[in-house]
């Protein structure tokens, strides 16, 4: 069996072996099986309403023929058909309606089964007799009232009620044997070439029961359609979906067995201004009662013409320009010779913002939410200088004759520091983080040590002049790049770890001591000893370690906590100069102070 959903005695699956084991001892009573309720005559849909409630005394009449294949079948547990209780059921629905006072429509539809056949079947000892004769269905009376909108507009809303009188036969599955009625809300409209319709209703049925596991009862009904309107509005083509779900049994609400759902594709064509024919087909999408494997329909109707609202030529916005020539068919406009603007509201500068909303009616611009700038050329920073010529598009400024500064905040001395932030507005300077110096010429001697910044190797640390450019303006010791840098070396007695007496080494160590005293955040300092490559490596390494310890001892003796100092000897392992020259070996014989943590 195809996996496509279809009716299963209204969604009933019963194992053949179980059913055949139970003898037939009762006959089921039928019910209104068909799920197809044709629209009122004059609609351009099969199951939905296009809500043409124009005029007074206008009437429509016609007949809709509809056939369903296997709307009621019994399947076994494997999904195979055991019996098609209703195999074919063909209805004719003659009907008519009249429109009064351009708002009220009264209608009647008489369903007649012109042909049906099927095969008897049994479920759990209950026999279902197949109908085989023509029969009447329940005559339908309807009244609908237009609430808002007009036919052909984007949306029309109506409310109404349908009442089905019990004129059909339960034995022929054309009636419940009691009155059914359905209040409903209807909507329809046209949006450009699209036509749409929708329905939501509630159908009361005086049958609240289950046939095996399949429910019957009052239902929520719903439907929707969307199509294309062509041939000057005479042709409508599109799909329709309609269905219902049981509400009187909470367990069945929107469950497959209690929710028959059908889809059809239909076409309607109006000719000679008052005749309409239609055709379509589809299938059931679920296994609810009456949802068939296939459904087909044809119709022919006489539709009363309404001269005041002919679709061709139509003028939806009422501006005197027919829709086929109107570039803005839903907005009243003016006639122009340009097909792209004919019928659109005037837009003198052609920027897409209509004149009534354009703050700059003669200059093309852009749309904004501000009524003062809508339709004006863009000015992002709102300074009155248009973005196209604004050198500072994101910052409000002033108009100037210089393209490089036009629209920028003023900078009188041209140093790149705006006047509002410039502490020296008339003198070019440099940007700083200090509001007192920002925009002022740089201080020629920042550390005030008498050595100009341009010549000072340590421009931010006071020092002494020196003929050596690398030492000029620097103190004997200072913090730099993770070290306490020293300009002169600590000197030791040759071949010994003893610090050579005299002011040279004393001055250097005093300078290191001062740095440590001024920087308590230096928690650990590694004092490194290094040698040249003269001598044996092991001896040199020991000597360098001893010299580092001598420096540590000197510092601790003068108050530096021993925990802050770590001696280390590297001997000849880390040269900083060429050991082949006298100067290089002298530079390699050194002590370094590395900051390990702060």
C-alpha positions in Angstrom: 0.0 0.0 0.0 1.2 3.5 -0.7 2.4 5.4 2.3 0.3 8.4 1.2 -2.3 9.1 3.8 -5.8 8.2 3.1 -9.1 7.2 4.8 -9.1 4.2 7.0 -12.8 3.9 7.8 -12.1 7.4 8.8 -8.7 6.2 10.0 -9.5 2.7 11.3 -6.9 -0.1 11.2 -8.1 -3.5 12.4 -6.3 -6.9 12.0 -8.1 -9.2 9.6 -7.6 -12.2 11.7 -9.3 -10.5 14.7 -12.2 -9.2 12.7 -12.9 -12.5 10.9 -13.0 -14.3 14.2 -15.9 -12.3 15.4 -19.3 -13.1 13.8 -21.4 -10.3 12.4 -24.2 -9.5 14.8 -24.9 -5.8 14.4 -25.2 -3.3 11.6 -23.5 0.1 11.9 -25.5 3.3 11.4 -24.0 5.7 8.9 -23.1 9.4 9.1 -22.3 12.4 6.9 -19.1 11.1 5.3 -18.1 13.7 2.7 -15.5 16.3 3.9 -16.1 18.5 0.8 -18.4 21.5 1.4 -18.5 23.5 -1.9 -18.3 27.2 -1.7 -21.3 29.4 -2.4 -22.0 29.8 -6.0 -20.1 32.8 -7.5 -16.8 32.0 -5.6 -13.6 31.6 -7.5 -12.5 28.8 -5.3 -14.0 25.3 -4.8 -13.9 25.1 -1.0 -13.3 28.8 0.0 -15.1 32.1 -0.6 -13.9 35.0 -2.6 -16.6 37.2 -0.9 -18.1 39.1 -3.8 -20.9 40.7 -1.8 -21.4 43.7 -4.1 -24.7 45.1 -5.2 -28.3 44.5 -4.1 -30.5 41.8 -5.6 -27.6 40.2 -7.4 -27.9 36.4 -7.7 -25.6 33.6 -8.6 -26.5 30.0 -9.5 -24.7 26.9 -10.7 -23.7 23.3 -10.0 -20.6 21.7 -8.7 -19.9 18.1 -9.4 -17.5 16.3 -7.1 -16.3 12.8 -6.9 -14.3 10.9 -4.2 -12.4 7.6 -4.5 -12.4 5.4 -1.4 -13.5 8.0 1.1 -14.4 5.1 3.5 -12.4 1.9 3.6 -11.4 -0.9 6.0 -7.7 -1.8 6.3 -6.1 -4.7 8.1 -3.2 -4.4 10.5 -0.8 -4.6 7.7 -2.3 -1.6 5.9 -3.9 -3.6 3.1 -7.5 -2.8 2.1 -10.0 -5.4 3.2 -13.1 -3.6 2.0 -13.9 -0.3 0.4 -17.2 0.4 2.1 -17.6 3.5 0.0 -15.5 3.0 -3.1 -16.8 5.7 -5.4 -19.1 8.6 -4.4 -20.1 11.3 -6.9 -22.1 14.3 -5.8 -23.9 17.0 -7.7 -24.3 20.3 -5.7 -26.8 22.6 -7.4 -27.1 25.8 -5.5 -27.9 29.5 -5.6 -27.6 32.7 -3.6 -28.6 36.3 -3.5 -26.7 39.4 -2.3 -28.6 42.1 -0.5 -27.7 45.7 0.4 -24.0 45.1 -0.7 -23.4 43.2 2.6 -25.7 40.2 3.2 -25.7 37.0 1.2 -28.2 34.2 1.6 -27.5 30.9 -0.1 -28.7 27.3 -0.5 -26.9 24.2 -1.7 -28.5 20.8 -2.3 -26.1 17.8 -2.3 -27.3 14.9 -4.4 -25.4 11.6 -4.7 -25.8 10.6 -8.4 -23.6 7.5 -8.1 -21.9 5.5 -5.4 -20.7 1.9 -4.9 -18.7 -0.1 -2.4 -18.4 -3.4 -0.6 -19.8 -4.5 2.7 -17.3 -4.9 5.5 -17.2 -6.0 9.2 -15.2 -4.6 12.1 -15.4 -6.2 15.5 -18.7 -7.8 14.7 -20.2 -4.6 13.3 -21.3 -4.7 9.7 -20.9 -1.7 7.4 -23.2 -1.9 4.5 -22.0 -0.3 1.2 -24.4 2.2 -0.4 -25.4 1.5 -4.0 -28.2 3.9 -4.9 -28.5 7.6 -5.6 -29.4 9.6 -2.6 -30.0 13.1 -1.2 -27.5 14.7 1.2 -28.3 17.3 3.8 -29.6 20.5 2.3 -27.4 23.4 3.3 -28.6 26.9 4.1 -26.2 29.8 4.6 -26.1 33.4 5.5 -22.9 35.6 5.5 -22.4 39.3 6.3 -19.5 41.4 5.1 -17.8 43.1 8.0 -15.1 45.1 6.2 -13.2 45.5 2.9 -14.6 45.2 -0.6 -14.2 42.5 -3.2 -11.0 42.9 -5.2 -9.2 44.8 -2.3 -6.3 43.4 -0.3 -8.6 42.0 2.4 -12.3 41.5 2.9 -13.7 40.0 6.1 -17.1 38.3 6.7 -18.9 36.3 9.3 -21.7 33.8 8.7 -23.3 30.5 9.5 -24.2 27.3 7.6 -27.0 25.0 8.7 -27.3 21.4 7.3 -30.8 20.0 7.5 -31.1 16.2 8.0 -32.5 15.5 4.5 -29.9 12.9 3.7 -29.7 9.2 4.5 -27.6 7.6 7.2 -27.7 4.3 5.4 -26.1 6.1 2.4 -23.5 7.9 4.4 -25.0 11.3 3.4 -26.3 12.5 6.8 -25.9 12.3 10.6 -29.6 12.1 10.9 -29.6 15.4 12.8 -29.1 19.1 12.2 -25.5 20.3 11.8 -24.6 24.0 11.9 -21.3 25.9 11.5 -20.6 29.5 12.5 -17.6 30.7 10.6 -15.2 33.6 9.9 -14.2 34.2 6.2 -11.5 36.3 4.7 -10.3 36.9 1.1 -8.5 39.4 -1.0 -6.2 40.3 -3.9 -2.7 41.6 -3.5 -1.3 42.4 -7.0 -1.6 39.2 -9.0 -2.1 37.1 -5.9 -5.5 36.0 -4.7 -6.0 34.4 -1.3 -8.8 33.2 1.0 -9.1 31.7 4.5 -11.8 30.2 6.7 -12.1 29.3 10.4 -15.2 27.8 11.9 -16.9 25.4 14.3 -19.2 22.7 13.2 -21.6 21.3 15.7 -22.5 17.6 15.1 -24.9 15.7 17.3 -22.7 12.6 17.0 -20.2 12.2 19.8 -18.9 8.7 19.6 -16.0 6.5 18.5 -16.1 3.8 15.8 -13.5 1.5 17.2 -10.7 4.0 17.7 -11.9 6.6 15.3 -13.8 9.6 16.7 -16.9 11.4 15.5 -18.1 14.7 17.0 -18.1 18.5 16.8 -15.2 19.9 14.9 -13.0 23.0 14.4 -12.9 23.6 10.7 -10.3 25.5 8.8 -9.2 26.2 5.2 -6.8 28.3 3.1 -6.1 29.1 -0.5 -3.5 31.0 -2.5 -3.5 31.5 -6.2 -2.5 33.5 -9.2 -5.0 35.8 -11.0 -4.3 36.3 -14.7 -6.1 37.2 -18.0 -7.2 40.6 -16.6 -8.6 38.9 -13.5 -10.7 36.3 -15.3 -8.5 33.3 -14.5 -7.7 32.1 -11.0 -5.4 29.1 -10.5 -4.1 27.8 -7.2 -4.1 25.2 -4.4 -6.7 24.9 -1.6 -6.3 23.1 1.7 -9.3 22.3 3.9 -9.8 20.2 7.0 -11.2 19.8 10.5 -10.3 18.4 13.8 -12.4 16.9 16.6 -12.9 19.1 19.6 -15.6 17.2 21.4 -13.1 14.5 22.2 -10.0 16.0 23.8 -7.9 13.0 22.9 -8.6 13.4 19.2 -7.8 17.1 18.9 -5.3 17.4 16.0 -4.6 13.7 16.1 -4.5 12.1 12.7 -7.6 9.9 13.1 -9.6 12.9 14.2 -8.2 15.4 11.7 -9.2 14.8 8.1 -7.2 17.1 5.8 -7.6 17.5 2.0 -5.7 19.4 -0.7 -6.8 20.2 -4.2 -5.5 22.3 -7.1 -8.2 24.2 -8.9 -8.7 26.6 -11.8 -11.7 28.9 -12.4 -12.2 30.9 -15.6 -14.9 33.6 -16.2 -16.0 34.3 -19.7 -18.7 36.4 -21.4 -18.8 38.5 -18.2 -21.3 36.2 -16.4 -20.3 32.5 -16.9 -17.7 30.7 -14.9 -16.3 27.2 -15.3 -13.9 25.4 -13.0 -12.0 22.1 -12.6 -9.6 20.6 -10.2 -8.5 17.6 -8.3 -6.5 16.4 -5.2 -6.4 13.9 -2.4 -6.7 13.4 1.3 -3.6 14.1 3.3 -4.6 12.2 6.5 -6.8 9.2 7.3 -9.7 11.1 8.9 -13.3 10.1 8.0 -14.2 11.0 4.5 -10.6 12.0 3.4 -10.3 10.0 0.1 -7.4 8.6 -1.9 -8.4 10.9 -4.8 -10.9 13.8 -5.3 -12.0 15.6 -8.4 -14.5 18.3 -9.3 -15.9 20.4 -12.1 -18.3 23.3 -12.0 -20.3 25.7 -14.1 -22.1 28.8 -12.8 -23.9 31.9 -13.9 -22.3 34.8 -12.1 -24.3 38.1 -12.0 -22.2 40.9 -13.5 -21.5 44.1 -11.6 -20.8 46.9 -13.9 -19.4 49.3 -11.3 -16.6 47.1 -10.3 -15.4 45.3 -13.4 -11.9 44.0 -13.0 -10.7 45.2 -16.4 -9.8 47.9 -16.3 -9.3 48.0 -12.5 -8.1 51.0 -10.5 -7.5 49.8 -7.0 -6.1 53.1 -5.6 -8.7 55.3 -7.4 -6.3 57.7 -8.9 -7.8 57.5 -12.4 -4.9 55.4 -13.8 -5.9 51.8 -14.4 -3.9 49.1 -12.7 -2.4 47.8 -15.9 -0.7 51.1 -16.4 -0.2 52.1 -12.8 3.3 51.6 -11.5 2.0 52.1 -7.9 -1.4 50.4 -8.2 -2.1 50.5 -4.5 -1.1 54.1 -3.8 -2.8 57.1 -5.3 -0.5 59.1 -7.6 -0.2 61.3 -10.6 0.0 60.5 -14.3 3.4 60.8 -15.9 4.9 59.8 -19.3 7.4 57.4 -17.6 5.9 53.9 -17.2 8.1 53.5 -14.1 6.5 56.4 -12.3 3.1 56.6 -13.9 0.4 56.6 -11.2 2.9 57.0 -8.3 3.0 59.9 -5.9 5.2 62.8 -7.2 8.9 62.5 -6.5 10.5 65.6 -8.1 14.1 64.7 -7.5 13.6 61.0 -8.2 15.2 59.7 -5.0 12.4 57.3 -4.1 11.1 59.6 -1.3 7.8 61.1 -2.4 7.6 64.9 -2.3 5.1 64.9 0.5 7.7 63.3 2.8 10.9 64.8 1.2 12.7 67.4 3.3 14.9 68.2 0.2 12.4 68.0 -2.6 14.9 69.3 -5.3 18.0 67.3 -4.3 18.2 63.5 -4.5 18.8 62.0 -1.1 18.1 58.9 1.0 15.2 57.8 3.2 15.6 58.4 6.9 13.2 58.2 9.9 13.8 61.9 10.7 11.3 64.1 9.0 13.9 66.9 8.9 16.4 64.9 6.9 14.2 62.4 5.0 15.0 62.6 1.3 18.1 64.7 1.8 21.6 63.8 0.8 23.3 61.8 3.6 25.1 63.8 6.4 26.0 61.0 8.8 27.4 63.3 11.6 24.7 66.0 11.1 27.1 68.9 10.8 25.6 70.3 7.7 28.4 69.1 5.5 27.2 66.4 3.2 29.0 63.0 3.4 30.1 63.3 -0.2 32.4 66.3 0.7 32.9 65.6 4.4 36.5 64.7 5.3 35.3 63.6 8.8 32.1 61.8 8.0 31.5 60.4 11.5 32.5 63.5 13.5 30.5 66.8 13.5 32.7 69.6 12.2 32.8 72.9 10.4 32.7 73.8 6.7 36.1 74.9 5.2 37.4 75.5 1.8 40.1 72.8 2.2 38.8 69.4 1.0 41.1 67.7 3.6 39.5 69.5 6.6 36.0 70.3 5.3 33.5 69.0 7.8 36.1 68.2 10.4 36.3 69.6 13.9 38.5 72.8 14.1 42.2 72.4 14.5 43.6 75.9 14.3 47.3 75.0 14.5 47.0 71.9 12.3 48.8 69.6 14.6 46.1 66.9 14.6 44.9 67.7 18.1 41.4 69.2 17.9 41.0 72.7 19.4 38.6 71.4 22.0 41.3 69.2 23.4 44.4 71.3 22.5 46.2 73.0 25.4 48.2 75.0 23.0 45.6 75.9 20.3 47.8 78.4 18.4 51.0 76.4 18.4 51.5 73.0 16.7 52.3 70.3 19.2 52.0 66.6 19.9 49.2 64.5 21.3 49.7 63.5 25.0 47.5 61.9 27.7 48.0 64.9 29.9 45.3 67.6 29.3 47.8 70.3 30.4 50.3 69.4 27.6 48.1 67.8 24.9 48.7 69.5 21.6 51.6 71.5 22.9 55.2 71.4 21.6 57.1 68.6 23.3 59.3 69.4 26.3 62.9 69.6 25.0 64.2 68.1 28.2 61.6 65.8 29.8 63.6 64.5 32.7 65.1 68.0 33.4 68.7 66.7 33.6 70.1 69.3 31.3 70.5 66.9 28.3 68.1 67.6 25.5 65.7 64.8 24.6 67.2 64.4 21.2 70.6 63.6 22.7 69.5 61.9 25.9 69.9 58.2 25.9 67.5 58.1 28.9 65.2 61.0 28.2 62.7 60.1 31.0 65.3 59.3 33.7 67.6 62.1 35.0 71.3 61.5 34.5 74.6 63.1 33.8 76.1 64.2 30.5 78.6 61.9 29.0 80.7 62.0 25.8 79.4 58.4 25.1 76.1 58.8 23.2 74.9 55.5 24.7 75.4 56.9 28.3 74.6 60.5 27.8 71.9 61.7 30.2 71.6 58.4 31.9 72.2 57.6 35.6 74.7 54.9 36.7 71.9 52.5 37.3 68.2 52.4 36.1 65.4 50.0 35.4 65.0 49.0 31.8 63.7 46.0 29.9 63.5 43.7 32.9 67.0 44.6 34.3 68.7 47.1 36.5 71.0 48.5 33.8 74.5 49.8 34.9 76.6 52.1 32.8 79.9 51.1 34.4 81.0 47.7 35.6 81.8 46.5 39.1 85.5 45.9 39.2 87.1 42.9 40.9 90.7 42.1 41.9 92.2 40.1 39.1 91.5 36.4 39.4 89.6 37.1 42.6 86.0 37.6 43.8 87.0 40.6 45.9 85.4 43.9 44.8 88.2 46.3 43.9 88.3 49.2 46.4 87.7 52.7 45.1 84.9 54.9 44.0 84.3 53.3 40.6 82.8 50.1 41.9 81.4 51.9 45.0 79.5 54.4 42.8 78.0 51.7 40.6 76.8 49.5 43.6 75.5 52.6 45.4 73.4 53.4 42.3 72.0 49.8 42.2 71.3 50.0 45.9 69.4 53.3 45.3 67.2 51.6 42.6 66.3 48.7 44.9 65.4 51.2 47.6 63.2 53.2 45.3 61.6 50.1 43.8 60.2 47.9 46.6 58.0 46.2 44.0 61.2 44.3 42.8 60.8 41.2 44.9 63.6 39.1 43.5 66.7 40.1 41.6 69.1 37.7 40.0 72.7 38.9 40.2 74.7 37.3 37.4 78.5 37.0 37.1 80.1 36.5 33.6 83.8 36.1 32.4 85.7 36.1 29.2 87.1 32.8 27.7 90.5 33.1 29.2 91.1 30.2 31.5 89.4 26.9 32.2 85.5 26.9 31.9 85.0 25.3 35.3 87.2 27.8 37.1 85.6 30.7 35.2 82.2 29.5 36.2 83.1 29.2 39.8 84.8 32.6 39.8 81.7 34.3 38.2 79.5 32.7 40.9 81.8 33.9 43.6 81.8 37.5 42.2 78.0 37.5 42.1 77.9 36.4 45.7 80.3 39.2 46.6 77.9 41.7 45.1 75.0 40.1 46.9 76.9 40.4 50.2 77.7 44.1 49.5 74.0 44.8 49.0 72.7 42.8 52.0 75.3 44.4 54.2 73.6 47.8 53.3 70.1 46.8 54.1 68.8 44.9 51.1 66.9 41.8 52.2 68.8 38.6 51.3 65.5 37.0 50.1 65.4 39.6 47.3 68.8 38.6 45.8 69.9 35.4 44.0 73.5 35.0 42.9 74.2 33.1 39.7 77.5 32.4 37.8 77.6 31.6 34.1 81.4 31.9 33.4 82.2 32.2 29.7 78.8 30.7 28.6 77.1 34.0 27.6 79.4 36.4 25.9 78.0 39.7 24.7 81.1 40.7 22.6 84.0 39.0 20.7 86.5 37.4 23.0 89.2 37.7 20.4 89.7 41.4 21.1 90.8 43.2 24.3 87.7 45.4 24.3 85.4 42.4 23.7 86.9 40.4 26.6 86.6 43.5 28.9 82.9 43.8 28.0 82.3 40.1 28.7 83.8 40.4 32.2 80.7 41.8 33.8 77.9 41.7 36.4 74.2 41.9 35.4 71.1 42.5 37.5 68.0 40.7 36.2 64.6 41.3 37.7 62.9 37.9 38.2 59.6 39.0 39.7 57.9 42.1 40.8 
